[in-house]
Structures are given as C-alpha cells and as structure tokens.
C-alpha cells in the first residue's frame, strides 16, 4: 500500500524559530511515520530577494537542514529536497504559469502582503513567479498534504486551483488536489508581544538558542504589566507561550487565573517557568544538532542533500513525463498507441497488389 505524500518546505532566510515549530515542524516530524515525506529547501526562491548574496543563501541552506535534522526530521525515512537540484521544478513552473491568469497570481494575499512590504518595492520579476514555483514544488511531488503555517494557505489554494485546471484541460489524473494542514498554533507572537514571531522583526526565539538565550529573551518579553497586583491579560504573548510549551495544562490554567486577578504572581516568575518549558522542548534538538556541527557536519549535510536529490528527481521526473504526455508536448498521444499498432498490423496484413 502506498502512503499519502507530503511536501512542504522553507525558504532559507535564516534559522528556524518557535513559530515554525508549532506552525509546521511538529506536524512534519509526526507525519513521517505513515506518510511519504518530502521536505524542500527553497534555495532558488531565496534568490527572489537576495540574488546578490549567494554565499548567505548557501550558509542559510546548510543551517536550515541543521534545524530540520535537529527537530527530528529523519533522513532515513524522509527525503530532503534541495530545490535547485530538481530540474523538473522550473520546467513545471513555466508550464503551470500558462494556466494561471496573471491577475490571479497577483491577487494572492500572501504575495500582495509581501509586495506591499517597502523593502520589496524594487522586487525582481522572479519574485511574484515564486508563488507559481511553489505550486510546482508541490505538484512535482504529487503531494496529498502540505503542512504549512497559516501565512502559506493562500498559495496552497492557488496550487489546488491550478491542479484542477490542469486536469480539466488535459486530463491524465496526474495531480492529487493537495490539502493544507495547519499547525496547532496558527500565529505565535514574537517576544515584542505584538507581532507574529519573525526573524526579520528580531522578536524570535530560535530552535538553536541556548538555555541562557531563551531565558534572556523571555525576561525581555513585553507584557505591559506594571506590578504583581495589576491584573494581567491571560491571552498575552507570555500565556500563549505557556499554553504552547508547558506540558501541564492544569498548571497553565492555575497561573492564568491568578494572573488575571493580579494575585501576587510576578511576570518574572512565570517567564522563568515558561522559559524552562521551552528549554525542555529544545534540549533534545541541541543534542541532535551537535552531530551536524562544524565543517564535518556541513560535509555530511551536503552529501545527504545530493544523495536525496537522486530520489527526489526520480519522483519529479516521473511527474514531468506524465505532464508532458497529458499536454501532448511529447508528441506521443498515449491512447493512440494501441490504435496505431492496430493500423500498422492492418496495413501489414492487407493483401498487396
Ligand atoms: N514559500 C515557503 C516559505 O517561504 C517555502 C516553500 C517553497 C514551500 N515551496 C514550498 C512551502 C512548497 C510549502 C510547499 O515558507
């Protein structure tokens, strides 16, 4: 029996953080048991905004694989996909780009939000194209399920649309319509207490942070509370972390009740308790990460990515062959083969002269 397929991934723009963990990484680790998993490092997409920094992209690519392996993605069971090694992806991107109206791509809310970002007002032509590329990433592997954070859901919807359109135009039953799988926490706030956790906003706790860094960042977390007797908001970032990372839900409720009453419980004490819980969650990752440390670890990662690329290409090449056949690009009309053979036989059998 074949297992359902998963494809998801990340653009290497920096280290992964707690938001990634609860948004998608936890799901990935769990799903490895009964799914055929492909985890893609979108290093080509990284060039959409950082084409002049190839060395940084290379470094971040290695770093993200360290994060994957640390978090528990198992290279013996799951396939790591280095996007730049899979030749079927850009080919498929080009073909899918013909099936999506330009305005449809530009209406994608994820893309619109990114384009509205001031830093991107000089964006490359390739920037909006990355969303079509993301559809190709998913469809090249004929994924059934795409575990992502909420921010990616709009692009997955576009992927579903293009897959349906392909089937309507060309048939061939090439692509399953992929479902999105959201994490247990849709939006984890950063340590500024307001914005979504994000590396670029400087409000992130990274999976690779040390115990001391976690405690320092938690101490600096904004709660806006002035004293131990001021009632606090049990929905603030501190309590969202408590609910996300403390295993004892009863303890969290007890703390939240007292906090809401201003019952002589200081932010500092709660922060330390939550920081400990985060540290416990990240400690096993530190151990696994150590295996892939330094230049030797880097060499192992590079070798792993190239080995996995062979398997990734086998899957994606198979998809591309079906795509080209369905689109009649390969000039071999599949249903006509039997018919041609029959015609040839008829010609051969016909009495001559
Ligand atoms: N755009 C995604 C991000 O920046 C990364 C990505 C690329 C991706 N291709 C994908 C995610 C395919 C899911 C499926 O996080």
Boltz pocket constraint, residues with backbone or C-beta under 6 A from the ligand:
constraints:
  - pocket:
      binder: B
      contacts: [[A, 7], [A, 8], [A, 9], [A, 10], [A, 11], [A, 40], [A, 42], [A, 45], [A, 133], [A, 134], [A, 137], [A, 138], [A, 146], [A, 147], [A, 148], [A, 152]]
      max_distance: 6.0
